Amino acid sequence: LFDLNITTSDEMNAWLEKEQVKFDHAPSNSEEMALSRVGTRLYELIFKPYTFKQWARYPNELGPEVTARIPVRNDHDDRYFPNDKFQALPTNGYTKLFENMIMNNPQIDVLIDTDYFEVMNEISCDKLYYTGPIDAYFSHLGWPKLEYRSLDFERRVAFNTEFYQPMSVVNHPGLIDDYTRIVEYKHFLKQSSPHTVYFIERSKDGGEPYYPIPNQKNKDLYLKYQEMTSKEKNVVFVGRLANYKYFNMDQAILNALEMFDREE
């Protein structure tokens, strides 16, 4: 890239130091955050177009935390969380994990294809743990909705193909493609098959609420909703949607465990 021949971490650090844009203040948006970390050339080539495809907004329209989440490496360590001591997936995948925790527990009843707000008056419990969108819970207030981005998943099968791509996840930041990434799940659990399945992901508005849009308008609106939670008796708001915050899987689990400790 850029006809460079960088071979060591020291050389990478030196190159980044020359490329990085220096500000006299803390980055106030994702454009400034990316520029301060990787400089103009990598920002224009990768960060800016990918952010627009993912969020339908340019980095200067989003809070600094969006591009701050993207790791910047000075070596060949391809782990997403290189500083974490333990990194793993559930042995049999997340589906089996939740089947064991919830579906196979005789003390838990699961209602699928059910809108909580249509059956809430039929449910009697001492305490409610609400994990849905916080603005849906307070929809009776008539306030604006919080904004989210969602995804479309296009499933494809490559027959008689060991692997479609070299890694489990390959991002496509350029605007030449209308998708953000391709995920090939066969890599994750070392599955054995002469064929492979991969999914093409496209970001969109509407649909399942996956990614809270972290701009100032939504942050201010969430604080209004959050203030209302203190008036709800015996209701605990937990998880991504109820906190209007993107959690990685480990953070989502930690959020639930810490909530449990507080409740005890």
N, C-alpha and C positions, 0 to 999 in steps of 0.2 A: 504494500500500500504506500503510495506517494514515493515509490522507488527508494524506499529506505531499506537498510540492512541492519536492523536492530536485533541484537542477539542476547543481551543481558538486561537484568532489571535496572541496573544503574543507567544504562543507555536509554531505556524507556523512560525512566524518571527524568532524565535530562531533557529528552525530547518533549515530554509533557510540560515541563517547567517553561520551556520556550513558547509552547503553543497556548498555554492557559491565559485567559483574559483576566487581568487583575482589576478588581473593583474596590472602591473605597468604602464599601458597605457590604453587609451580608446579602447574598442573592435573594431578590424579592420575588422572582418567578422562575419557571423552569428553564427559560432561555438563559438567564444569567447563571443559574446553577450549572447548566451544561457547559457554557462557555468557560466558567471558572475551573471546570474539571478537565475538559478535553480540548478546549480551544475552538477556533472558528471553523477550521476545515472539517474535523470530525463531526462537529455540530451540524454543519450544513449537509454533510454526506449521510449521516445516520440519524442523529437525534431529532432534527427538525422534521424530516419527512415521516419518520416512524411515529412520532408523537401526533402529527396531524392525522395519519391513517387510524391510529388507535382512538383518538379523542375527538376528531373533527374540530380541533382547535389547535392553534399554534402554541408552542411552549411559553411564549410571553403572555398567554391568556390563562395559564395554569400556575398553581402554587409551586414553589421550588421542590416540594417533596416528590413530585412525579419523576423528574430526571435524577433526583438524588438517590432513588431506589436502584438505579442501574449501576451495577458494579463496574469499576474502572480498574483493570488489571495491569500489572507491570511484569507479569510472568506468564507461563503456559498452564497455570492451574485453571481447569475448566469448570470447577465446582462453583455453583451459584453463591454459596455461603462459605468461603474459604476459611473463615475464622471460627466457624462452628465446630466443636469437637465431635459431635455426632451428627451424621447426615444419612438418612435412610428413608425408604418407603416401607409401608406395611408389607409383610412377607407375601400375603395373598391379595394385596391391593386394598384400596379404601372401601370398596363395596363390601368385602368380607368383614372388614373392621367394624363397619356400622351394622351389618347384619348381626354380628356377635354382640354388640353393645345394646342394640335396640330391638331388632326384629325377633331375636330369639329369647327376649326377656318376657316371661309371662306376666310381669307386673306393668308392662307398657303396652298401651293400645295405640295403634297407628292408623290414622285416617288419611287416605290418599285422595287426590283430586277433590280436596275439601277446602273451601275458603273459611278461614278461622272466623271472620267477621259475620259469616252466615250462621255459624253454630255457637258463637260465644255465649249466648244466653242459655244454651243447653248444657254448658260445662260448669261444674261446680268444683272449685279447688281453693285451698288455703292460700296458695301463692302461684302466680303466673310468671313463667320465664318466657319472655317474648323475644323472638329472634327475627321477626319480619321487619319490613321497612318502617322506620319510625314515623314517617309522614303518613303512611297508611293508617297507623294506629290513631293518629290525631286528625284524620281526614275530616271529622265533624267540625273542626275549627274553620275550615274553608281557606286555609293558608295555601300558598303555592306548593307544588310538589318539588321535592329534591330531584336533581338530575342524575341520571346514570347512563353509562354506556353498556351495551350488551354485545353478544357475539352470535354469529351464525357459524355452524359447523357443517362443512361439506365432507361427507365420508367417501373415501375411495379405497378400493382394494387393488393391490398389485399382485397378480397371480404369478407363481413361479419366480418370485423375487424375494431374496433373503432379506434385504433391507432397501427401502426406497431412498433414504438419505443417511449420511454418515453419523448423525447424532439424533437423540430423541426429539429435540426441539431445534428447528432452524428458523430464525427470524428473517423477514424480508422487508428491510426498512425502506427500500426505494419505491418511489411512486409509480414505477413501471408496472408493479403488481398491485392488484386490488385487495390482496390479503396481507395480514400482518405476520403470520407464522404458519408453519406446518409441524404437526405433532405426530410422531410415529411411536405408538405405545408399546410396540414389540420390544423396543430397547429397554424399557423400564424394568421389567420383571424377567428379562432373559428368557423369553418364551421361545419355544422351538416349533417352527412351522415352515413349510416350503413357500408360504405366501406371507404377505404383510398388509396391514391396514393402517392408513394414515388419514388425518383430518386436517383440512384447510380451514383456518379461522379468519373470519372477516368481522371487523368491528362495526357496530351499528347503534343507532338510537332505537329505543323501544325494545320490547322483548324482556327476557329475564334480567333483573337488575344486578349486574355483575360488578361494575366499577363505579364507585362514587366519583363525580367530577369535581376535583378539588380547586374550584375557583372561589374568589372572595364572596360572591353572591350566595353560593351554596353553603359555604362555611358559616356565614352570618345567619342564614335561614336555619341551619342545623342547630345552632346555639339556641334559637328560639324554641325549637322542638325539644331540645335537651332540657331546657328550663321547665318545660311542662311535665317531664317525667317525675320530678320531685313531688308532684301533686297526686301521683298515682299510688294508691295504697296497695301493698302486697303485689306489686308488679316489678319485675327485674328485667331491664333491657340489656340483652347480651348478644354479641356476635357482630358480624360485618354490617348487616342491614340496619340493625337497631342502633349501632354506633356511628352509622354513616362513615365508615372507615375501611379502607382496604387492608385486610389482614392476610399475610401469608399463612399457610396451613398451620405451621408451628405456633404462630401468634394467635390464631383463632382458638387453638386448643388451650394455649396458655390463658387467654382471655376467659375461657369457661372455667378453668381450674382456679384461677384467682378469684373469680366471682364465687365459686363454691366455698373457697376459704373464708371470704368475707361473710357469706351467709351462715357459715358455721359459728 
